[in-house]
């Protein structure tokens, strides 16, 4: 049985590995040798992205059975969809729009435009290769960007300053989630010298006026896009996208119900990386719905057979803030060393997930609500209660044992909140680990430094030794 | 040998400490300067502590040894090693069971530890990235004043007022202090400024874990009277002075844990 299951696990890995490489190799075949050569010269980060299959190594390490299948399936979804995004840098480039992660890509896609989320490279590159964005951070800092600005916008700015951005024709940004992010778009606009539209996300969003205001902002954005790009709003297409997104959400909510049980049938990247990609990069893509359906099936099967994601689940944690981009290996490491499962993360958690598709206005209202109450706006802009209420709700709802904060030193907003959080957790008796690190730059706190903080917490607070 | 002995060995960056106890209490303790090799420090300090007890000649005669401190994994003969955070908490709590907050200032790091009703660690925060406020920092400062550490720690007690030393970094603080001395400012008042700046840094750490009385101080810098005065002023509470040498608190806590762990395994 043991031999058979490890053989099956190997098959899962190699099947996905080969499938992904086929997808990666097809890209230069589609574009031909000259275009590929030019692309590689112009966009050196393509070399790093060609190694995207490394993600498969990271997410399958030490995992077996359905949990391994679920983790591999997420990477199997990411790779072809990434390749298709990369195709956009050569085809119909007049339709390519650079957008910030707080701008709903559903609208851009419904207008027949292609998306290039400017933060995408800053997120994906360090996941594939820990040190891959250091160069861009240095470029931004050498150009005068203060070193204490968040390294994610610094990476984006470095890429722009080094003229490695695809041929985009318009920029969509917003006033969220932070000052660093917002300021980076002024630099991007000045450097690229193309028109930019900036969405104004209202601060106080718990009222109809705010929803109305932001819906109008989205309408203005659509008009602006129609004026500055070849895109035209196709409301039927937007409805299809939103309906597909809703279907995907239904499966995700089902998945969350399943992972509430102890021990969890699947966890970590299968829960958070799937959300990060499918909801933020490619919402409305039927393959995203298919992925979540598959994840639910795998989780249900594990529940039925009473199989846990990790056989020795001792602790369950919520991860707050974006995951450790340059060290996502941390989660499989924590599973193996301490029996600690990351059950859910703050970036995946959205309290208003469905979009009402009955009218054009209701769809825009749904998207407006989604952005305003989404994690990066809701948690980082205040009031502070948003941050704490969601966190403690999730702590109870998912039956967790600790809160794990990815304490990105570049995030001033959450740094301020974490002080209050410490006091609240102390009063509630909730173990809290705030790991000091930098989101994209491993030179600030090394992987060893992160592990040392983890070990200290587990030994002194949880009274736990490595397994 | 009728009575079983238990030891804690705390290998710090500046000094090695060992405490040996039995069911009657502490029987031997020692402090020595750290060698480059933590294993050599451990052997040296354990042997020094053993010499103070007639019953035992050698660390091998000790029933159970717990290693702690940054060099804890290098302690020979150790049955297990435990983080210094847990050991300091256990040591201070055993000495004074009302202890709820500990500030531990060692040679190269500073820790704030929040302690529960049973001596367990509830929370902690530490500065192990910056030399400012550590024992090494005080050594540097004492050197500028051409004093030894004891003289320096007493210096600020004579101050009538405090000259603020604003630099956060040890290197810049050194430059600032030299400049102040060159301006013929009073040495005691500069020293008071140095102590106040370290107290401020400790306060920031303590705020993270919560400042709940009773507060004690451990680690080598607990002998710095000027610092304790500055800390009490900043925290607006008095700091409890432990009966056992606070520098030995990590080793003492480790010895207590050694005894408990050995007894539970029997």
Interface residues (C-beta under 8 A of the other chain):
Chain A: X419 X422 X423 X426 X432 X456 X459 X460 X461 X463
Chain B: X82 X83 X85 X86 X114 X120 X121 X122 X123 X124 X207 X208 X209 X210
